[in-house]
Amino acid sequence: MKQRETEELLDLWIYRPLGFLPVLLLYRTPVTANHLTVFTMFIGAFCGYFFALGTTSAFIAGGVLLFAVNALDCSDGQLARAKQQSSQMGRMLDGLGDGVIDVTSHAGLAYAAYGATGDWRIWLLAALSLASLGFHTTLLDAYRHRYTATSGGASRDATQEQMNPAGKAGLCFRAYRVYCVVQSAISGMVNAWPVDARAKRSIRLVSFLGSTTHRTVIILCALACKPMWVFWIFLVGGNAYLIVCLWCNRSTRQQVLRTRGNA
C-alpha cells in the first residue's frame, strides 16, 4: 500500500476513486492489470490525435478522453494489488504507457498550434515542455522511492531493478533500463532532501510535480482550446515551482538537522 503523503492530491481526491470503478468490474474477470495498462496506453494515444485536429470539439473530446485515461491509469495498479499481480513487467508497462501518452499528447498539441500559426519554433517549445515534464516526474519518482524506503515503507530501487537479469530481453525491458539509469542520475539531486518522518510537508510539496498534475493542466488547457498554454505553464510555471520546492526542501532539511543536533 502506498503512503498517502507520497500521492498526488488529485489522484487521492478524484482519479483514484474513479479508477476503482473498473477494478470492481474487472476483479472477477480474466482481465489482468497488464491488459488494462496496454488498453489505457492505446486509448491514451488517441488523445494526441484529437488534439492534432485543432478544432474546438476535438480539443474538448481530447481533454475528456485524457481525463478518462488518467482515471484508468490509476486502475491498473489497484487491480494488480487486488489480484496480487504486481510485477516488474507491470511497472515497466505502466512507465512505458505514461511515456506514450505524454509524447502523443504533446505532439498533438504542437501540431495543432503549428497548424494555427505556422511557426516552427512551436516544435522546439513543445520538446522543451516535454523534457520538463519528464524531468519533473522522474525527480518526484526518485524522491518518492527514497522517502518511502527511509520512512519504513516498501519501495523498489531503480538501481537494483536496472541490474535485474530480466532487463536484458525485450524492448520494454531495455526502455525501462534506460529510465533506471536516468533516475539513478537524478537521484543525486534528492539525496540531500529531507526524508525524516517530520518531512511529510516536503514530499507533499514535491508531489505536485507528478504526472497527474501535468495531465490535469493539459486537460484544462484543451477544454479552453489553448494548446500553447500547456508548453508555457510546464516550462515557466513548472520550473518556477521546482525552484520553490528546492528552496523549501533545503530549509526543511536544515530544520531537521538543527532539531537532531539539539536532541
N, C-alpha and C positions, 0 to 999 in steps of 0.2 A: 504494500500500500504506500502511495506517495505521501510525502509530508505536505500538509496544506499550505504552509508558508512558501514552498517552492513552486506552487502552481500559480498560473496567471488568474487574476480575479475574474476575468471574462470567461475563462474556462469553468471556474467554480460556480459562477452565478448563472451562466447562460448555456454555453456549448456542451459542457459535460452532462448536465441534467437532460438536455435534449438528446445527447448521444447515448443515453441509457435506454431510450425507447427502442432503437434497433436491437440492442442486446436482449431485451425481453422477447422480441420477436424471433431472434435467431438462436437463442440459447439451446433450444431442443431440436435444432436442425443440424444437418451435416456441414453447414457453412462454418468455416474456420475463420479465425482472426486474420490470417494472411489473405484469404479470399476477399474479405471485406476491405483490407488495405489496398489490394490491387484494384478493386472496383472503385474505391474512393479516388485513387490516383487517375484512373481512366476518366471518371466523371469530372475530376478537377481540371484536367487538361482542356475540357470544353469551355471552361471559364475564359481562358485566353482567346478562344475562337469568338465567343460573343463580344468580348472587349474589342477585338480587332475589327468587328463590323462597324463600330463607331457611331451607331445610331442611338438615340435616346432609349428606345425599347430594348436594344441589345445590351446597353450598359446596365440597365435595370435587371434584365434577365441574368446577366453575368454576375452581378452583385448578389442577387438572391441565390443563385446556384452556389456561389462561393460560400455563402452563409451556411447552406446545407452541407457542403463539403467539409467545412470546418467542424460542424457538429458530428459528421460521420468520422472525421479524423480522431475524435475523442472516443468513438465507439469501439474501434479495433482493439485498443489497449484494455478497455473494460471487458470486452468479450474474451480476450486472451486470458485475463485473470480469472474470469468466471468459469471458463472451461479448462483452466490450468494448461494453457497452450503457449505461455510465454517462452520465447526462444530468441537466439541471436539472429536467426533469419528474419523473424518478425520485426526486430528492431531495425535491421538493415532495410527491409522493405518499407517500413514506416519513414525512415530518413530519406530513402530514395523518392518515395511518394511526395514528401514535403518539397523536395527539390524540384520535381517535375511541376508541381502546382505553382510554386513561386516563379519559376522560369517562364512557364507558359503564360501566366498572368501578366508578368512584366512585358513579355514580348507582345501580347495582345494590346496592352495599354500603349506601348510605344508605337505600334503600328497605327493605331487609331490617331494618336497625337501627330505622328508624322504625316498621315494622310490629310489631316486638317491644316497643317502648317507648311509641310514640305521642307522643314528644317532638319538636316541630317544630324545635327547636334543632339537631337532628342534621343537618338540611339545611345550616344555616349552617356547622356544623363541617366537613361534607364539602366545601363550597365553599372554605373556607379551606385545607383539606388539599390540594385540587386546585390551588389557587393556589400553594401552597408547592411542590408537585411541579413545576408549570410553571416557577416561578422558579428552582428548583434546576437543572433540566435545561437551561434556557436559559443560565444562568450558566456551567455546565460547557461547553456548546457554544461560547460566546463565548471562554472561556479556551482551549479545545482548538484553536480556529481560530488564535488569536493565538500560542499556543505552537508549533503546527505550522509556521506561516508564518515565525516568527522563528528556529526551530531548523533551518530549511533544508528542511522538508517541503513537500509540495503541500497548499494549503489554499484553500478558497473563502471569499471575503469577503462577509459578509451585506450590507454597504452597496453593494458593486458589483453583486450579484445583484438587489438591490432596484431598481437603475436599468436593469436589462435590459429592452429593449422588450417581450420576451415576457411580462413581468409585467402587461401591460395587458389581457390577454384571459383569460377563464375564471375560474371560482370558485376553482380550485386555485391559480392564479397570484395572485389577489387575497389569498387567505388567507396565502400564502407571503410576500407583500409586507408584510402586517401583522406577521408573525413577524419579518421582517428589520428592521422599524422597532423592534420591541421589543428584539430582540437588539442592535441598534446602541446603543439607550439603555442597556442593561445593560452593554455593553462598557466603558463608562466606569469601572465598578467594578473590572474586571480589568486595566485599563491599567497599574496600578502593581504588579501581581502579577509574580513572577519568571518569566522565560522563558529565562534563561541555561541552557546545557547542564547546569549543575550543579543545576538546579531540577527534576529529574525527580521528586524526592520530592513536590514541591508539586502537580504535575499528577496524580500517583498519588493523593494525598490527596483532591483535589477530585473525582476520578473516581467516588468512592463516592456522589456526589450525582446520579449518572446514572439514566436511566430503568430500566435493568435492575435496579439495586439496589432501586428503589422497587417495581417489579413483583414482585421476589422477596419483599419484605415482604408484599405483598398475597397472594401465593401461600401463604406460611406462615400468615398470619392466617386465610385462607379454609380451609385444611386444619384449623386449630384452631377453626373456626366462631366467630371473634371479629372481626366486621366493624368494631366501634368501635376496636379496637386500631390499625387502619390509620390512622385520622384522627389519633389522639394521637401515634403514632410519627412521622408525617410532620410534624405541627405542632410538637411539642415536641422529639423526638429529632432530626429532620431539621434544624431551625433551630438547635438547640444545636450540632450537628455543623458547620453552616455557620459559626457563630461561631468554632469551633475552627480551621476552615480559614482564616478571615480572619486570625486571630492568627498561625497558623503561617506563612502566606504573607508576612505583614508581617515576621516575624522572619527568614525565609529571604531576602527581598529586602534587608534591612539587612545580612545577612552577605555577600551577593553584592556589594553596593556597597562594603562595607569591604574586601573582597578586591581589587576593582578599584582602589580608592584606594591600596592598598599595593603594587600591581603596578608 
